[in-house]
Amino acid sequence: MAAPTQRIAAARGAEPTPALKRTLGRFDLVAMGVGTIVGAGIFVTTGVAAATKAGPAIVLSFVLAGAICVLVALCYSELASMTPLSGSAYTYTRATLGESPAFLVGWNLLLEYAVAAAAVAIGWSGLCTAMLYSLFGVTLPHEITAGPADGGIINLPALLVTGAIIAVLIFDVKLTATVVKTLVAVTIVVLILVIAIGTPHLDTTNWTPFMPFGVHGIAAGAALAFFAYLGFDIVATSAEETRDPVRDLPWGIIGSVVIATGLYVAVSAVLTGVAPYPSLNNAAPVATALSAIGAGWIGKVILVASVIALTKGLLMLCYGQTRLIFAMSRDGLLPRALCHTGRRGTPVRLSLLLGTGIALVAALLPIGTVAELVNIGALFAFVVVALGVLLLRRSAPERPRPFRTPFMPVVPLAAIAGCVWLATTFEGLTWLRFAVWSAAGAAVYFGYGRRRSLVPTPEGTA
């Protein structure tokens, strides 16, 4: 069976193949992964999960979620080293299970990135508004900071920040990586400061009871905390822009998950140790916890850091989605015009179209419970990737594997089991929405993509 890269090249043959520029190194990838993961989750999800799901045992929830992500990352790394093309789980699924499941994976990842990006843009608007008031006493009118559903006219800050992010993406991917590295450095410095200030004030009585919601609470907390880890797969979408993807992609994927897990565990331990966990159920749990120990001045620093974290998180979510749709449109499953690249080797049309969609959603609509689809769509993709590693080891054992997932088949089986376990904690309505979105994707595939596909399905796959 020919390698996916060879099949794609043969299929595209006579026509010019849109390609992305290889400019990213190992440190760029780690920074981009950490920049995506360490964002809204560490400033918001930590408190909500502790207060409503796991209590002080949120530390174990983050360990559990991080462990499952590491298992999935090991599977991602093997397929990424074998198939160094843009598209992440979509591309890997196409190489292992075939076109139909690959489209559904890409379709659900598309929803994950779009909903998450719009939610982050709205969150950025709220935090930016609070920061302006806290630092300068400036109050922005409600009419321009909320959409019609929330009593306003348009969420202008969300609209503007999305436009700025898209401009960065269009200009140059190397600029994107440079901006992310800068923002990551600022965020990590602030988090280390939070840990350093909070640790001397730890009160172990706040950790009693340690598991107020029981073992199920740890699992439910992990399912909610999983949102905080979403984005490590964005590293895999940059495979085609990496100078040495075989060597550097595994470092980028696994390294970003491990670093983020360490930060989440340390910060959640400090938060629940300096303040009662029920008090953390608000939009700024880090600032709330530190104000409880008299470090009120740090609240303003944390507010600024939160805005920075959400900025880079939005940047990476938009980046990941453009590269995913680029791969699907280049393969003919979505309109081919979307994969056109400009002079700088970036998908200009796609970035503009995507940015317009995200900006309109963020400016006019509330996200609400639809954001839960982010988690379930990602878990679906992760299960398929782990399954792909198992199947490809059996169907094509002779294929070169520069990076091999260790402890086969334990790692992919454990990854599948962990993702399924977390998915069982979702409400029935979330599953219904997931089914409806997947059905819509199936209709798009069979009504459009299947007839226009440019890449032949490999033998032995569906």
N, C-alpha and C positions, 0 to 999 in steps of 0.2 A: 504494500500500500504506500503510495507516495506521501511524502510529508505535506502538511497543510500549506506551507509556504510555496511548495512546488506546484501543488494543485491550483492554488490561487493565481500564481504567475501564468501557468498554462491556460487557465480559463480566461484571463484577461488579455493574453496574447497580443493581438494587433493594436489595441487601443492603449493610450497612455494611462499608466497606473498612478493615481494620486498617491503621494508619499509624504510622510512627515519628516522633519529634519532631526538628525541624531545629535543632540547637544547636551544631554543630561548624564551626570555621573552618579556614583554610589551615594555620596553625601547629599546630592540633590534629591534623590529618591527617598532617603530616610527623612529628610526635612519635609518633603511633600507629604509623606505618610503621616508623620507626627503632626504636621500642620493641619491635616484633615481631621485626624482623630482627636487631638487635644484642642477642642473647640468649645461649642456650646455645652457639651456633656459635662465637662469638669466644673463648669460654673453654674449649671442649672440642674441637670439630671441627677447629680450626686445628692443634692438636698432632697429632691422629690422622691427618689428611690429610698433614701434612708427614712424619710418621714412616713411614707405610705406603704412601703413594701417590706423592707428588711431590718430597719432599725440600725443599731451599730454594726450588725452583721453585714451591712452593705460592703464592708471590706471584703468579706468572703464572696459576695455577689460579683464584685469586680474581678476577683481572682478567678472565679468560675467562668465569667464571660471572657476574660482575657485568655484563659487556658483553651477554651473552645476556639477562640480566634486564632491562637497559635497553631492549633491542629489544622484549621482550615488554611492558614497561611502556608503551612508546609505543603499542603496539596496544591495550592496556587503556585508555589515556587517551582514545583516539578513541571507543571504544565506551562508555566511562563518561560522556563528555560528551554522547553521543547518547541514552543510556538511563540517566538518573540515578535508578535504583531499587536497592533492596537486593538482594543476591544475587550480585554479582561475576560470575565467568565463567559461572555458570549462567544469569543473566539475559541476558548478552550473547549466549550461544550460542542461547538461545531466540529472540532477536530476529533472528538471522542464519541459523541452520541448522535451527531447528525444535525441537519438543518432545522427541523421542526422544533426540537427541544431547545436548540440554541436561540431561535427567535423568541421563544417564550421567556428564556432567561434574560435576554437583552431587553425585552419589553418590560419585564418587572424591574430590572435595574434602572431602566429609563424612568419609571415611576418613582423609584427610590431616590434618585438624584434630584428629579424635578421638585417633588414635594419637599424634600429636605432643604433644597436651596431656597425655595419660597419661604419655608418656615424660618430659616436662618435669617433671611432678609428682613422679615417682619420682626424677629427678635432683635436684630441689629438696630432697627428703627426705634424700638422701645428703649433699648439700652442707651442709644445715642441721645435720645430725648432726655432721659434721666441724667446722663452725664453732663449735658449742656446746662441743665438746671442746677446740678450739684456743684459744678465748677464755676459757672459764670452767672448763675441766677437767671438764665434765659429760659423762657417758657414758650415752646412752639405751640401754635393753635392746634386744637384737636382735629379740626377739619382737614389739616394737611399731614396728620400723623396716623390716620386710621382710614380704613376703607369704608364704603357705604354700610356694610353689614355691622360695623362697629360704631356707627353714629358719625362717621366722618365723610369726607368727599374722596380723598385719595391719600394713600400712604406715600407721601413724596420722598422721605428719606430712604425707604425701601426701593423705590424706583430709581433714585439717583445712585445708590451704592451698587445696584445691579448693573447699571449702565457703566459705571467706572470699572467694575470687575470685568465686564465683557471687553472693554477697551484694552485692558491689560492683556487679556487672552488673545486678542486679535494682533496685538503688536508683536509679541515674540514669546515663545515658550520659555526661553532662557530668562527673560525678564520675569515671567511668572515664577520660576524657581527661585530667582534672586529675591523677589518680594516676599515669597513664602518663607525663605530662610531667615530673613530679617524679622518677620513677624513671629516666627517660631521662637527665635532667640529671646525676644522681648517677653513672650508669654511664659516661657520656661523660667526665666529669671524671676518673674513675679510669683510663680508657683513655688519656687524654692524659698522666696521671701516669706510666703504664707506659711510654709512648713516650719521654717526657722523661727518665726514669731509665735506660732501656735504651740509648738512642741513643749516649751517650758510651762505652759499653762494647762496641760492635759490633766483632766480630772477623771480618774477611772470609774467614779460613781456614775458618770454619764454613759458608761458602757454596760450598765446593769439595769434591766436584763439585756444580755448581749443579743439574744435571738427572740425578740418579743413576738414575732410573727411565725416562729418555728422554721423548720427546714424548708417548707413550701415558700416562705417569705424570701429565703435566700435565692431560690430558683426564680420567683417572680421578680425579685430585685435584679437578678442577672438578665432577665428578659428585657426589663426596662433599661438597665445599664448598657445593654447591647447596642442601643442607639448611640451611646457615647463612643463605640468602637467603629461604627460604620464609616467607611472611607479608606481603610487600609487597602482595599481592593483597587482603589484609584491608582495606586502605585503600578499595578499591573497594566492599567490602561495606557501607561506611558512607555510600554515596551518598545514601540517603534521609534520613540524619540530618545532612547537610551543608547549611549555610545557602545557599551558592552552589556547587552541585556542578559546574556547567559551567566555572566559573573555577578552583575550588580543587582538584578531584580530580586533574587532571594534575600540578599542583604537588606534591600529596601523594604520588602514586605514584612519579613520576620522582625527586623530591627525596629521598625516603627511600632509594631504591636507590643513588643517587649518594653520599649521605653514608655509608651503610653500607659501600659498596665502598672508599671512602677509608680508613675505620677498619680494615677487614679487611686491606687491603694494608699499611698502616703497622704494625699490630700483628704480622702474620705475618713481615714483614721483620725486626722487632726480635727476635722469638722465635728465628728461625733464625739470627740474627746473633750472639746472645749465648750460645747453647747448641747443641751438636750435635743435629741434627734427630732421630736415633733416640731421644734421651732425652725427647722430647716426647710419647711415646705413653702418656699417662696421663690421669687425670680432671682434672688441674689443670696444664696445660702452661704457663700464664702464670706461676703461682707457681713452677713448676719452673725456668723459664728465668731468672727474676729471682733465685732463690736461688743460681743458678750464678755470679752476679756479686757475691754477698755482700749482697744487699738482702733478707735473710730476713724483715725486719719487714714488707715489702710483701706477703708471702704471706698474712698475716692480712687485710690490706686487700682483696686480690684475692678471698679467700674470701667476705668480706662482699659485695663487688661481684658475685660470681657468684650469690649467693643473690638479690640485688636484680634482676639481669638475668633470672634464671629466673622470678622472681615476675611481672615485667611481661610476659615472654614467654607465660607461662601465661594471664595476663589477656587478652592479645590473641588467643590461639588460641581461648579459650572465646568471646570476643566475636565473632570471625569466624564460628565455627560456628553460634552462635545466629542470626546475621543470614542465613546461608545457608539454614538449615532454615526460618526465618521466611518467606523468599521462596518456597521450594518448597511449603510448606504453604498459604500464601496463594493460590497458584495451583492448589491442589487435588491436587497430586501426592503429597503426604503428608497425614496427617490434619489437617483444617482447624483443630481445636482448638489445635494447636501455635502458631498465629500470634495467639492472643489476647494483647492488651496490657493492662497494669495502669494504674493512675492516673497513673503517671509516664511512660507511653508506652514501656515496655520489655516484652519478651515474658517474663512471669514464669513461666508454666507451662513453656515451652520451656527456659528457663534452669535451672529446678529439675530437670527431667527429664534434660537434658544433663549438668548438674553431678553428678547421682546416678550416671549411667553412667560418666563419666570417673573419679569418685572411687572407684567400686568396682573398675574396672580397675586404677587406680594403686595401690589399697590391697591388692589380692589377687593380681594377676598380674604376671609379668615380661614386658617388652615384647619383648626379643630382636630377632631379625632381621625381625620384622614391621614395624619402623620403616622399613625400606627402601621399603615401600609408600608412605610419605609422599612420597618423591621422585618415584616413577614416576607416582603419581596426579596430582601437581602438573604434571609435564611434559606429561602427556596434556591437562590442561585448558589449559595455555599454548599448545600446538599448535592446539587448537580455536579459541582466541581469535584467534590470528594468522590462521588460515584464515578466520574470520568477517569480519575486516577486509577481506581480499581479495574475498570473495564479495559483501559488502555494497557495496563500491565499484562492483562490476559490476551487481548486481541493483537497487540503489537509489541511483544517483549523485546524485539530486536531494535526498536527505535532508540537512537542516542538520547540519553537522559543526563545532561550536564549536572543537574541537581536531582537527586533521588530522595523521595519522601522516605524517612527512616521508619523502621519497625512496621513494615507492611505485613498484613493488612490492618494492623491495629489502629494506626493513626487515622486513616480515612474513615474506618468504621466508627471510631470514637467521635470524629468530627460530625458524621451524619447523625449519630445518636444524640450528641449534645445539641445540635441545631433543632432536631425534631422535639427534644425535650423542652427547649425554650419556646418553640412555636406552640406547644400545647397550653401554654399559659395565656395565650391571647383569647379575647372574647369572640363569641360566635359571629358578631357583626363584622369584626375584622376579617375573619375567614370568608364571609360572604362578599365583602368588597374585593378581596383578593381574587375570588372566583370570577366575579364580574369583569374585573380588569383583565384577567387572563383570557376570558372568553372573547373580549374585545380584541386582544392581541391575536388570538387564533383567527378571528375574522379578517384582520388586516393581512395576516400571513397568507391564508388560503385565497383571499380575494385579490392580493397584490403581489406580495413578496415571492411566493412560490413560483409564479409564472415568469418573474423577472430575475430570478437568481442567476448570478454570473459564475458561481462556484459549484462544480458538480459534487453531489453527495458521495463520500467515500464508500467503498464496498464494505458491507457489514454493518452499516449504520442506517438509521431510519431518516 
